[in-house]
Amino acid sequence: MSKQRSFKHIAKLIKDRRLAHQKGYSQAELSELLGYKNGQFISNVERGICAIPLKTLNKVGQVLEISKDELMSAMLNDYQATLDNYLQEAQQQTY
């Protein structure tokens, strides 16, 4: 039983900020602003299916007015959750 990486914190932050933003970006509009061809990319990020590429974080922060500290906190929380998942799985396999 393999645990997936956790992307839920960054996913929630991006979705919440996109929906609350004064410009009311659609997923397609945000994807386009970030250089992606359609809204599926942001849909996948917001559903926690994939990570936002590190090279895109700065642009996401600028467009959605998310501070560096907020982005870093969400990413670190996801990394900690991922580590917890993998360590818990490894411990269960030991017994």
N, C-alpha and C positions, 0 to 999 in steps of 0.2 A: 504494500500500500504506500504509494509515493505521495507526499504532500506537495502541493503547488506553492510556488512563491507567493508572497502576500503583496498585493498592490492596493489594498482597500483604502488606506489612508490617503494616498495621493489621488486615487480615483474619486473619493468623496470630496476632497478639497477642490479639485478641478471642476467636478460637476456642480458643486454648490456655488462656486464663484462664477462659472459660466452662466448659470441660471439667474443669479442675483445681479449680474453685471448690468450697468445702465444701458448698454447697447444690446442686451438680450441676444447674444450670439447663439445661433443654431450650432449643432455639432458640425454640420458641413461648413458653415462660415468659419468656425474656429479652426477646423482642419486646414482650410484654405489659407488662413492667415499664418499658419505654422508651416505651410509649404507642402501639405499633403493633398492628394487629388480628390478625396471624398470624405464624407462624415463618418465613414466606417472606422477610421483610425480613432477618432475621439470617442465613438461609441464603445469600442473595445477597451480603451483606457478607462472610461467612466464605469464600465462594468467589471473592472479589475481583471480583465483577461490578459492584458499585456501592460508592460511598463511604459512610461513616457521616456523616450530616449534622453539621456543626460544632456546631450547637445541641444535639446529642445527646451530644457527647463527654463533657461533665462528668457526665452521668447514667450513661453507660457506665462511666466511671472509678469512680464511687461504688458502683455495683451490683457490678462485678467486682473492685473493690479494685485498680485500676490507677492508678498515680501520674500526675500531670500530666506529669512528665518523660518517662515511658515512652510516654504517648500522643503527646506532641510529637515524640519521636524517631521513632516509627513513621510519623507523618504526614509529617515532613520527609524521611525515607528514601523514602517513596512519591513525594513531590513531586520529589525529585532523580531518581528512576528515570524518572518521567514526562518531565522535562526532557531527560534523556539520550536517551530514545526519540525525542522530537520533533526534537532537534538532530541526532541520527544520521540520521534520515529526511531532514531538510532537506539535510544534507551529501551524502547519496547521490543526491538529486534534482539537485544542482548539477553532478554529474559525469556 
